[in-house]
């Protein structure tokens, strides 16, 4: 099973995990790391390195909150097409779909594609929907 790491600003990752587990149940092989104001980026990188090593055998998907932010920039340093992939812009529908599909995919890259597509498709402008 592909491991998942939520790497976000503040407590967003923890809250997304708690909320998704409230909807679909407890998840295994999931960790979160929080980038807090004033935190040591080198300590965070060490923690991320340890988590990646924990899941690397089966692959790991790192989900970050925002492209170009510190969590995303740190995660990109670990990108490895064979074992580690990164998706930015994590949202709740993306996370639920990712949890639901990870037993059915063979690697982090394919799971990342599913996550990315689901995240995009879950963003809807109500006005566009209502005008049809």
N, CA, C and O atoms as a GROMACS GRO file, in nm:
protein
  528
    1UNK      N    1   0.083  -0.118   0.000
    1UNK     CA    2   0.000   0.000   0.000
    1UNK      C    3   0.088   0.124   0.000
    1UNK      O    4   0.180   0.136   0.081
    2UNK      N    5   0.059   0.216  -0.091
    2UNK     CA    6   0.133   0.342  -0.100
    2UNK      C    7   0.111   0.421   0.028
    2UNK      O    8  -0.002   0.438   0.073
    3UNK      N    9   0.219   0.469   0.087
    3UNK     CA   10   0.210   0.554   0.204
    3UNK      C   11   0.176   0.696   0.163
    3UNK      O   12   0.206   0.739   0.052
    4UNK      N   13   0.113   0.768   0.254
    4UNK     CA   14   0.074   0.906   0.226
    4UNK      C   15   0.127   0.995   0.337
    4UNK      O   16   0.114   0.966   0.455
    5UNK      N   17   0.189   1.106   0.294
    5UNK     CA   18   0.236   1.207   0.389
    5UNK      C   19   0.167   1.338   0.354
    5UNK      O   20   0.175   1.385   0.241
    6UNK      N   21   0.099   1.395   0.451
    6UNK     CA   22   0.039   1.527   0.436
    6UNK      C   23   0.138   1.628   0.491
    6UNK      O   24   0.166   1.628   0.611
    7UNK      N   25   0.189   1.714   0.406
    7UNK     CA   26   0.289   1.813   0.445
    7UNK      C   27   0.230   1.950   0.416
    7UNK      O   28   0.223   1.992   0.300
    8UNK      N   29   0.187   2.019   0.521
    8UNK     CA   30   0.112   2.143   0.503
    8UNK      C   31   0.155   2.252   0.600
    8UNK      O   32   0.228   2.228   0.696
    9UNK      N   33   0.109   2.373   0.570
    9UNK     CA   34   0.124   2.484   0.664
    9UNK      C   35   0.032   2.460   0.784
    9UNK      O   36  -0.080   2.413   0.768
   10UNK      N   37   0.081   2.492   0.902
   10UNK     CA   38  -0.001   2.483   1.022
   10UNK      C   39  -0.059   2.344   1.042
   10UNK      O   40   0.004   2.244   1.011
   11UNK      N   41  -0.180   2.341   1.093
   11UNK     CA   42  -0.244   2.212   1.126
   11UNK      C   43  -0.339   2.164   1.017
   11UNK      O   44  -0.422   2.077   1.042
   12UNK      N   45  -0.329   2.219   0.896
   12UNK     CA   46  -0.420   2.181   0.789
   12UNK      C   47  -0.415   2.031   0.761
   12UNK      O   48  -0.520   1.968   0.748
   13UNK      N   49  -0.298   1.973   0.751
   13UNK     CA   50  -0.285   1.830   0.721
   13UNK      C   51  -0.350   1.743   0.827
   13UNK      O   52  -0.420   1.647   0.794
   14UNK      N   53  -0.327   1.777   0.952
   14UNK     CA   54  -0.386   1.701   1.062
   14UNK      C   55  -0.539   1.710   1.056
   14UNK      O   56  -0.608   1.610   1.074
   15UNK      N   57  -0.590   1.828   1.030
   15UNK     CA   58  -0.736   1.848   1.026
   15UNK      C   59  -0.798   1.777   0.905
   15UNK      O   60  -0.906   1.719   0.916
   16UNK      N   61  -0.730   1.781   0.789
   16UNK     CA   62  -0.780   1.709   0.673
   16UNK      C   63  -0.784   1.558   0.700
   16UNK      O   64  -0.880   1.490   0.662
   17UNK      N   65  -0.682   1.507   0.765
   17UNK     CA   66  -0.678   1.366   0.799
   17UNK      C   67  -0.791   1.330   0.895
   17UNK      O   68  -0.862   1.232   0.873
   18UNK      N   69  -0.809   1.408   1.001
   18UNK     CA   70  -0.916   1.381   1.098
   18UNK      C   71  -1.053   1.385   1.031
   18UNK      O   72  -1.138   1.301   1.058
   19UNK      N   73  -1.074   1.482   0.944
   19UNK     CA   74  -1.203   1.496   0.878
   19UNK      C   75  -1.228   1.381   0.781
   19UNK      O   76  -1.339   1.327   0.776
   20UNK      N   77  -1.127   1.344   0.705
   20UNK     CA   78  -1.146   1.232   0.610
   20UNK      C   79  -1.170   1.102   0.685
   20UNK      O   80  -1.252   1.021   0.641
   21UNK      N   81  -1.102   1.081   0.796
   21UNK     CA   82  -1.125   0.959   0.875
   21UNK      C   83  -1.264   0.958   0.938
   21UNK      O   84  -1.321   0.852   0.961
   22UNK      N   85  -1.318   1.076   0.968
   22UNK     CA   86  -1.454   1.085   1.019
   22UNK      C   87  -1.552   1.036   0.912
   22UNK      O   88  -1.656   0.979   0.945
   23UNK      N   89  -1.520   1.058   0.785
   23UNK     CA   90  -1.608   1.022   0.674
   23UNK      C   91  -1.589   0.877   0.631
   23UNK      O   92  -1.687   0.805   0.611
   24UNK      N   93  -1.462   0.834   0.615
   24UNK     CA   94  -1.438   0.700   0.558
   24UNK      C   95  -1.369   0.602   0.651
   24UNK      O   96  -1.343   0.488   0.613
   25UNK      N   97  -1.339   0.644   0.771
   25UNK     CA   98  -1.278   0.552   0.868
   25UNK      C   99  -1.127   0.569   0.880
   25UNK      O  100  -1.063   0.635   0.799
   26UNK      N  101  -1.074   0.507   0.983
   26UNK     CA  102  -0.931   0.514   1.015
   26UNK      C  103  -0.846   0.467   0.898
   26UNK      O  104  -0.879   0.370   0.830
   27UNK      N  105  -0.736   0.538   0.875
   27UNK     CA  106  -0.644   0.506   0.766
   27UNK      C  107  -0.508   0.465   0.821
   27UNK      O  108  -0.460   0.519   0.920
   28UNK      N  109  -0.447   0.367   0.754
   28UNK     CA  110  -0.312   0.322   0.788
   28UNK      C  111  -0.212   0.382   0.690
   28UNK      O  112  -0.249   0.429   0.583
   29UNK      N  113  -0.087   0.378   0.728
   29UNK     CA  114   0.023   0.426   0.644
   29UNK      C  115   0.003   0.571   0.600
   29UNK      O  116   0.023   0.605   0.484
   30UNK      N  117  -0.036   0.655   0.696
   30UNK     CA  118  -0.055   0.798   0.673
   30UNK      C  119   0.013   0.873   0.786
   30UNK      O  120  -0.001   0.838   0.903
   31UNK      N  121   0.086   0.976   0.749
   31UNK     CA  122   0.146   1.065   0.848
   31UNK      C  123   0.127   1.208   0.802
   31UNK      O  124   0.100   1.234   0.684
   32UNK      N  125   0.140   1.301   0.893
   32UNK     CA  126   0.136   1.442   0.856
   32UNK      C  127   0.251   1.515   0.922
   32UNK      O  128   0.296   1.480   1.031
   33UNK      N  129   0.297   1.617   0.853
   33UNK     CA  130   0.399   1.707   0.905
   33UNK      C  131   0.347   1.849   0.888
   33UNK      O  132   0.289   1.883   0.785
   34UNK      N  133   0.369   1.930   0.990
   34UNK     CA  134   0.321   2.067   0.988
   34UNK      C  135   0.438   2.164   0.981
   34UNK      O  136   0.536   2.150   1.054
   35UNK      N  137   0.427   2.260   0.891
   35UNK     CA  138   0.525   2.369   0.884
   35UNK      C  139   0.468   2.482   0.968
   35UNK      O  140   0.371   2.547   0.930
   36UNK      N  141   0.529   2.505   1.081
   36UNK     CA  142   0.485   2.611   1.172
   36UNK      C  143   0.574   2.733   1.158
   36UNK      O  144   0.690   2.721   1.118
   37UNK      N  145   0.522   2.847   1.188
   37UNK     CA  146   0.598   2.971   1.183
   37UNK      C  147   0.721   2.960   1.273
   37UNK      O  148   0.711   2.924   1.390
   38UNK      N  149   0.836   2.991   1.217
   38UNK     CA  150   0.960   2.987   1.292
   38UNK      C  151   1.021   2.849   1.306
   38UNK      O  152   1.124   2.833   1.372
   39UNK      N  153   0.960   2.748   1.244
   39UNK     CA  154   1.012   2.612   1.254
   39UNK      C  155   1.143   2.598   1.178
   39UNK      O  156   1.167   2.669   1.081
   40UNK      N  157   1.226   2.506   1.223
   40UNK     CA  158   1.352   2.476   1.156
   40UNK      C  159   1.325   2.391   1.033
   40UNK      O  160   1.276   2.278   1.044
   41UNK      N  161   1.357   2.445   0.916
   41UNK     CA  162   1.335   2.368   0.794
   41UNK      C  163   1.426   2.246   0.786
   41UNK      O  164   1.390   2.145   0.726
   42UNK      N  165   1.543   2.254   0.846
   42UNK     CA  166   1.631   2.136   0.845
   42UNK      C  167   1.574   2.024   0.932
   42UNK      O  168   1.587   1.907   0.897
   43UNK      N  169   1.512   2.059   1.045
   43UNK     CA  170   1.447   1.957   1.128
   43UNK      C  171   1.329   1.895   1.054
   43UNK      O  172   1.308   1.774   1.060
   44UNK      N  173   1.253   1.978   0.985
   44UNK     CA  174   1.139   1.930   0.908
   44UNK      C  175   1.187   1.836   0.796
   44UNK      O  176   1.125   1.732   0.772
   45UNK      N  177   1.295   1.872   0.730
   45UNK     CA  178   1.350   1.787   0.624
   45UNK      C  179   1.394   1.652   0.680
   45UNK      O  180   1.376   1.549   0.615
   46UNK      N  181   1.453   1.652   0.800
   46UNK     CA  182   1.493   1.525   0.863
   46UNK      C  183   1.371   1.439   0.894
   46UNK      O  184   1.371   1.318   0.870
   47UNK      N  185   1.266   1.502   0.946
   47UNK     CA  186   1.143   1.428   0.976
   47UNK      C  187   1.082   1.370   0.848
   47UNK      O  188   1.037   1.256   0.846
   48UNK      N  189   1.081   1.450   0.742
   48UNK     CA  190   1.027   1.403   0.615
   48UNK      C  191   1.111   1.288   0.559
   48UNK      O  192   1.057   1.191   0.507
   49UNK      N  193   1.240   1.301   0.570
   49UNK     CA  194   1.330   1.196   0.524
   49UNK      C  195   1.301   1.063   0.596
   49UNK      O  196   1.297   0.957   0.534
   50UNK      N  197   1.280   1.070   0.726
   50UNK     CA  198   1.248   0.949   0.804
   50UNK      C  199   1.115   0.888   0.760
   50UNK      O  200   1.105   0.766   0.747
   51UNK      N  201   1.014   0.972   0.736
   51UNK     CA  202   0.885   0.920   0.692
   51UNK      C  203   0.893   0.858   0.553
   51UNK      O  204   0.834   0.754   0.527
   52UNK      N  205   0.966   0.922   0.464
   52UNK     CA  206   0.981   0.867   0.329
   52UNK      C  207   1.049   0.731   0.335
   52UNK      O  208   1.007   0.638   0.267
   53UNK      N  209   1.152   0.719   0.416
   53UNK     CA  210   1.220   0.589   0.430
   53UNK      C  211   1.126   0.483   0.487
   53UNK      O  212   1.139   0.365   0.454
   54UNK      N  213   1.034   0.523   0.572
   54UNK     CA  214   0.937   0.432   0.632
   54UNK      C  215   0.847   0.369   0.525
   54UNK      O  216   0.809   0.252   0.536
   55UNK      N  217   0.812   0.447   0.422
   55UNK     CA  218   0.716   0.402   0.320
   55UNK      C  219   0.778   0.371   0.184
   55UNK      O  220   0.708   0.323   0.095
   56UNK      N  221   0.904   0.398   0.168
   56UNK     CA  222   0.965   0.394   0.035
   56UNK      C  223   0.951   0.259  -0.037
   56UNK      O  224   0.942   0.256  -0.160
   57UNK      N  225   0.948   0.151   0.035
   57UNK     CA  226   0.938   0.019  -0.028
   57UNK      C  227   0.814   0.009  -0.117
   57UNK      O  228   0.821  -0.039  -0.230
   58UNK      N  229   0.700   0.055  -0.066
   58UNK     CA  230   0.574   0.049  -0.142
   58UNK      C  231   0.543   0.179  -0.213
   58UNK      O  232   0.442   0.189  -0.283
   59UNK      N  233   0.626   0.278  -0.196
   59UNK     CA  234   0.603   0.409  -0.257
   59UNK      C  235   0.534   0.503  -0.161
   59UNK      O  236   0.465   0.460  -0.068
   60UNK      N  237   0.554   0.631  -0.184
   60UNK     CA  238   0.494   0.732  -0.098
   60UNK      C  239   0.446   0.849  -0.182
   60UNK      O  240   0.513   0.894  -0.274
   61UNK      N  241   0.328   0.896  -0.148
   61UNK     CA  242   0.271   1.014  -0.212
   61UNK      C  243   0.268   1.124  -0.108
   61UNK      O  244   0.208   1.109  -0.001
   62UNK      N  245   0.332   1.235  -0.140
   62UNK     CA  246   0.332   1.351  -0.051
   62UNK      C  247   0.229   1.449  -0.104
   62UNK      O  248   0.235   1.491  -0.220
   63UNK      N  249   0.134   1.486  -0.019
   63UNK     CA  250   0.031   1.583  -0.056
   63UNK      C  251   0.060   1.712   0.019
   63UNK      O  252   0.067   1.714   0.142
   64UNK      N  253   0.076   1.821  -0.056
   64UNK     CA  254   0.103   1.950   0.006
   64UNK      C  255  -0.012   2.046  -0.022
   64UNK      O  256  -0.096   2.020  -0.108
   65UNK      N  257  -0.014   2.156   0.052
   65UNK     CA  258  -0.128   2.246   0.041
   65UNK      C  259  -0.119   2.346  -0.073
   65UNK      O  260  -0.222   2.384  -0.128
   66UNK      N  261  -0.001   2.390  -0.110
   66UNK     CA  262   0.008   2.499  -0.206
   66UNK      C  263   0.140   2.494  -0.283
   66UNK      O  264   0.248   2.494  -0.223
   67UNK      N  265   0.131   2.490  -0.415
   67UNK     CA  266   0.252   2.491  -0.497
   67UNK      C  267   0.330   2.619  -0.470
   67UNK      O  268   0.272   2.728  -0.467
   68UNK      N  269   0.459   2.606  -0.452
   68UNK     CA  270   0.546   2.721  -0.430
   68UNK      C  271   0.565   2.758  -0.284
   68UNK      O  272   0.652   2.838  -0.251
   69UNK      N  273   0.484   2.699  -0.196
   69UNK     CA  274   0.501   2.724  -0.053
   69UNK      C  275   0.612   2.637   0.004
   69UNK      O  276   0.661   2.546  -0.063
   70UNK      N  277   0.651   2.665   0.125
   70UNK     CA  278   0.758   2.588   0.189
   70UNK      C  279   0.732   2.438   0.190
   70UNK      O  280   0.823   2.362   0.158
   71UNK      N  281   0.612   2.391   0.227
   71UNK     CA  282   0.589   2.246   0.226
   71UNK      C  283   0.613   2.185   0.087
   71UNK      O  284   0.677   2.081   0.075
   72UNK      N  285   0.561   2.250  -0.015
   72UNK     CA  286   0.578   2.202  -0.152
   72UNK      C  287   0.725   2.203  -0.193
   72UNK      O  288   0.774   2.106  -0.252
   73UNK      N  289   0.792   2.310  -0.163
   73UNK     CA  290   0.934   2.321  -0.201
   73UNK      C  291   1.018   2.214  -0.132
   73UNK      O  292   1.108   2.157  -0.194
   74UNK      N  293   0.991   2.188  -0.007
   74UNK     CA  294   1.064   2.083   0.066
   74UNK      C  295   1.034   1.947   0.004
   74UNK      O  296   1.125   1.867  -0.018
   75UNK      N  297   0.906   1.920  -0.023
   75UNK     CA  298   0.866   1.791  -0.079
   75UNK      C  299   0.929   1.765  -0.215
   75UNK      O  300   0.969   1.653  -0.244
   76UNK      N  301   0.938   1.868  -0.298
   76UNK     CA  302   0.993   1.852  -0.433
   76UNK      C  303   1.137   1.802  -0.431
   76UNK      O  304   1.182   1.737  -0.525
   77UNK      N  305   1.208   1.832  -0.325
   77UNK     CA  306   1.346   1.785  -0.313
   77UNK      C  307   1.354   1.633  -0.301
   77UNK      O  308   1.460   1.574  -0.323
   78UNK      N  309   1.242   1.570  -0.265
   78UNK     CA  310   1.239   1.425  -0.246
   78UNK      C  311   1.175   1.351  -0.362
   78UNK      O  312   1.168   1.228  -0.361
   79UNK      N  313   1.128   1.424  -0.462
   79UNK     CA  314   1.064   1.360  -0.577
   79UNK      C  315   1.157   1.257  -0.639
   79UNK      O  316   1.274   1.284  -0.666
   80UNK      N  317   1.103   1.139  -0.660
   80UNK     CA  318   1.177   1.028  -0.719
   80UNK      C  319   1.074   0.947  -0.796
   80UNK      O  320   0.989   0.881  -0.736
   81UNK      N  321   1.080   0.952  -0.926
   81UNK     CA  322   0.976   0.892  -1.010
   81UNK      C  323   0.946   0.747  -0.974
   81UNK      O  324   0.833   0.701  -0.994
   82UNK      N  325   1.042   0.677  -0.923
   82UNK     CA  326   1.023   0.535  -0.889
   82UNK      C  327   0.948   0.514  -0.758
   82UNK      O  328   0.873   0.418  -0.744
   83UNK      N  329   0.968   0.604  -0.661
   83UNK     CA  330   0.916   0.577  -0.526
   83UNK      C  331   0.838   0.691  -0.460
   83UNK      O  332   0.755   0.666  -0.374
   84UNK      N  333   0.865   0.814  -0.500
   84UNK     CA  334   0.804   0.928  -0.433
   84UNK      C  335   0.745   1.023  -0.536
   84UNK      O  336   0.812   1.063  -0.631
   85UNK      N  337   0.618   1.058  -0.516
   85UNK     CA  338   0.558   1.161  -0.600
   85UNK      C  339   0.494   1.266  -0.510
   85UNK      O  340   0.468   1.241  -0.392
   86UNK      N  341   0.470   1.383  -0.568
   86UNK     CA  342   0.420   1.498  -0.492
   86UNK      C  343   0.300   1.556  -0.566
   86UNK      O  344   0.305   1.576  -0.688
   87UNK      N  345   0.192   1.583  -0.493
   87UNK     CA  346   0.077   1.653  -0.548
   87UNK      C  347   0.051   1.774  -0.459
   87UNK      O  348   0.046   1.762  -0.337
   88UNK      N  349   0.035   1.889  -0.521
   88UNK     CA  350   0.007   2.011  -0.446
   88UNK      C  351  -0.143   2.043  -0.454
   88UNK      O  352  -0.214   1.992  -0.540
   89UNK      N  353  -0.189   2.128  -0.363
   89UNK     CA  354  -0.328   2.172  -0.364
   89UNK      C  355  -0.422   2.072  -0.299
   89UNK      O  356  -0.538   2.060  -0.341
   90UNK      N  357  -0.377   2.001  -0.198
   90UNK     CA  358  -0.460   1.898  -0.135
   90UNK      C  359  -0.594   1.957  -0.088
   90UNK      O  360  -0.600   2.067  -0.033
   91UNK      N  361  -0.699   1.881  -0.112
   91UNK     CA  362  -0.831   1.918  -0.060
   91UNK      C  363  -0.900   1.791  -0.011
   91UNK      O  364  -0.851   1.680  -0.034
   92UNK      N  365  -1.013   1.806   0.054
   92UNK     CA  366  -1.079   1.691   0.115
   92UNK      C  367  -1.126   1.587   0.013
   92UNK      O  368  -1.103   1.468   0.036
   93UNK      N  369  -1.191   1.626  -0.098
   93UNK     CA  370  -1.230   1.522  -0.195
   93UNK      C  371  -1.109   1.446  -0.250
   93UNK      O  372  -1.116   1.325  -0.271
   94UNK      N  373  -0.998   1.516  -0.274
   94UNK     CA  374  -0.876   1.452  -0.322
   94UNK      C  375  -0.827   1.349  -0.221
   94UNK      O  376  -0.789   1.238  -0.258
   95UNK      N  377  -0.828   1.386  -0.096
   95UNK     CA  378  -0.776   1.297   0.007
   95UNK      C  379  -0.864   1.173   0.023
   95UNK      O  380  -0.813   1.062   0.035
   96UNK      N  381  -0.994   1.192   0.023
   96UNK     CA  382  -1.085   1.078   0.036
   96UNK      C  383  -1.068   0.982  -0.082
   96UNK      O  384  -1.062   0.861  -0.063
   97UNK      N  385  -1.060   1.035  -0.203
   97UNK     CA  386  -1.041   0.950  -0.321
   97UNK      C  387  -0.907   0.877  -0.315
   97UNK      O  388  -0.898   0.759  -0.348
   98UNK      N  389  -0.804   0.948  -0.273
   98UNK     CA  390  -0.671   0.889  -0.263
   98UNK      C  391  -0.672   0.773  -0.164
   98UNK      O  392  -0.616   0.666  -0.192
   99UNK      N  393  -0.733   0.793  -0.049
   99UNK     CA  394  -0.743   0.685   0.049
   99UNK      C  395  -0.823   0.567  -0.008
   99UNK      O  396  -0.788   0.451   0.014
  100UNK      N  397  -0.928   0.598  -0.079
  100UNK     CA  398  -1.016   0.493  -0.133
  100UNK      C  399  -0.950   0.412  -0.243
  100UNK      O  400  -0.985   0.295  -0.263
  101UNK      N  401  -0.857   0.471  -0.316
  101UNK     CA  402  -0.798   0.406  -0.433
  101UNK      C  403  -0.660   0.345  -0.411
  101UNK      O  404  -0.612   0.272  -0.497
  102UNK      N  405  -0.597   0.372  -0.301
  102UNK     CA  406  -0.455   0.334  -0.291
  102UNK      C  407  -0.430   0.185  -0.284
  102UNK      O  408  -0.317   0.142  -0.307
  103UNK      N  409  -0.529   0.105  -0.252
  103UNK     CA  410  -0.511  -0.040  -0.258
  103UNK      C  411  -0.521  -0.093  -0.401
  103UNK      O  412  -0.481  -0.206  -0.429
  104UNK      N  413  -0.574  -0.011  -0.491
  104UNK     CA  414  -0.598  -0.053  -0.629
  104UNK      C  415  -0.493  -0.004  -0.729
  104UNK      O  416  -0.504  -0.033  -0.848
  105UNK      N  417  -0.394   0.068  -0.683
  105UNK     CA  418  -0.290   0.119  -0.774
  105UNK      C  419  -0.156   0.060  -0.736
  105UNK      O  420  -0.132   0.022  -0.621
  106UNK      N  421  -0.067   0.052  -0.835
  106UNK     CA  422   0.060  -0.016  -0.811
  106UNK      C  423   0.173   0.076  -0.768
  106UNK      O  424   0.277   0.028  -0.721
  107UNK      N  425   0.156   0.208  -0.782
  107UNK     CA  426   0.266   0.296  -0.742
  107UNK      C  427   0.218   0.437  -0.709
  107UNK      O  428   0.105   0.475  -0.737
  108UNK      N  429   0.308   0.514  -0.648
  108UNK     CA  430   0.276   0.649  -0.604
  108UNK      C  431   0.242   0.741  -0.721
  108UNK      O  432   0.157   0.829  -0.708
  109UNK      N  433   0.308   0.722  -0.833
  109UNK     CA  434   0.284   0.808  -0.948
  109UNK      C  435   0.140   0.794  -0.999
  109UNK      O  436   0.074   0.893  -1.028
  110UNK      N  437   0.091   0.672  -1.011
  110UNK     CA  438  -0.047   0.651  -1.056
  110UNK      C  439  -0.147   0.703  -0.954
  110UNK      O  440  -0.250   0.760  -0.990
  111UNK      N  441  -0.118   0.683  -0.826
  111UNK     CA  442  -0.205   0.737  -0.722
  111UNK      C  443  -0.204   0.890  -0.727
  111UNK      O  444  -0.307   0.954  -0.705
  112UNK      N  445  -0.089   0.947  -0.754
  112UNK     CA  446  -0.079   1.092  -0.767
  112UNK      C  447  -0.163   1.146  -0.882
  112UNK      O  448  -0.223   1.253  -0.870
  113UNK      N  449  -0.168   1.074  -0.991
  113UNK     CA  450  -0.252   1.114  -1.104
  113UNK      C  451  -0.400   1.116  -1.066
  113UNK      O  452  -0.473   1.208  -1.101
  114UNK      N  453  -0.442   1.013  -0.994
  114UNK     CA  454  -0.580   1.006  -0.947
  114UNK      C  455  -0.610   1.121  -0.852
  114UNK      O  456  -0.713   1.188  -0.863
  115UNK      N  457  -0.519   1.145  -0.759
  115UNK     CA  458  -0.537   1.254  -0.662
  115UNK      C  459  -0.548   1.388  -0.732
  115UNK      O  460  -0.637   1.468  -0.701
  116UNK      N  461  -0.458   1.413  -0.825
  116UNK     CA  462  -0.457   1.541  -0.897
  116UNK      C  463  -0.586   1.562  -0.974
  116UNK      O  464  -0.646   1.670  -0.968
  117UNK      N  465  -0.629   1.461  -1.047
  117UNK     CA  466  -0.752   1.473  -1.126
  117UNK      C  467  -0.874   1.495  -1.037
  117UNK      O  468  -0.960   1.578  -1.068
  118UNK      N  469  -0.882   1.421  -0.927
  118UNK     CA  470  -0.994   1.436  -0.835
  118UNK      C  471  -0.996   1.576  -0.774
  118UNK      O  472  -1.102   1.637  -0.762
  119UNK      N  473  -0.881   1.624  -0.735
  119UNK     CA  474  -0.874   1.759  -0.678
  119UNK      C  475  -0.926   1.864  -0.774
  119UNK      O  476  -1.002   1.952  -0.735
  120UNK      N  477  -0.886   1.853  -0.900
  120UNK     CA  478  -0.931   1.949  -1.002
  120UNK      C  479  -1.082   1.939  -1.024
  120UNK      O  480  -1.151   2.040  -1.031
  121UNK      N  481  -1.131   1.817  -1.036
  121UNK     CA  482  -1.273   1.796  -1.065
  121UNK      C  483  -1.364   1.836  -0.949
  121UNK      O  484  -1.483   1.860  -0.969
  122UNK      N  485  -1.309   1.844  -0.829
  122UNK     CA  486  -1.392   1.875  -0.712
  122UNK      C  487  -1.414   2.025  -0.693
  122UNK      O  488  -1.492   2.066  -0.608
  123UNK      N  489  -1.346   2.106  -0.772
  123UNK     CA  490  -1.362   2.251  -0.761
  123UNK      C  491  -1.470   2.296  -0.858
  123UNK      O  492  -1.455   2.284  -0.980
  124UNK      N  493  -1.579   2.348  -0.803
  124UNK     CA  494  -1.695   2.384  -0.882
  124UNK      C  495  -1.741   2.524  -0.844
  124UNK      O  496  -1.755   2.556  -0.725
  125UNK      N  497  -1.765   2.606  -0.942
  125UNK     CA  498  -1.822   2.738  -0.920
  125UNK      C  499  -1.973   2.724  -0.923
  125UNK      O  500  -2.030   2.690  -1.027
  126UNK      N  501  -2.039   2.751  -0.812
  126UNK     CA  502  -2.182   2.728  -0.800
  126UNK      C  503  -2.261   2.802  -0.908
  126UNK      O  504  -2.358   2.748  -0.962
  127UNK      N  505  -2.220   2.923  -0.941
  127UNK     CA  506  -2.290   3.000  -1.043
  127UNK      C  507  -2.291   2.930  -1.178
  127UNK      O  508  -2.391   2.933  -1.249
  128UNK      N  509  -2.181   2.866  -1.214
  128UNK     CA  510  -2.175   2.791  -1.340
  128UNK      C  511  -2.268   2.671  -1.336
  128UNK      O  512  -2.333   2.639  -1.435
  129UNK      N  513  -2.275   2.606  -1.224
  129UNK     CA  514  -2.358   2.489  -1.207
  129UNK      C  515  -2.507   2.527  -1.214
  129UNK      O  516  -2.587   2.457  -1.275
  130UNK      N  517  -2.540   2.637  -1.150
  130UNK     CA  518  -2.680   2.679  -1.141
  130UNK      C  519  -2.732   2.740  -1.272
  130UNK      O  520  -2.853   2.743  -1.295
  131UNK      N  521  -2.642   2.789  -1.356
  131UNK     CA  522  -2.686   2.854  -1.480
  131UNK      C  523  -2.716   2.755  -1.591
  131UNK      O  524  -2.761   2.795  -1.698
  132UNK      N  525  -2.691   2.628  -1.568
  132UNK     CA  526  -2.713   2.526  -1.673
  132UNK      C  527  -2.855   2.477  -1.671
  132UNK      O  528  -2.891   2.392  -1.752
   0.00000   0.00000   0.00000
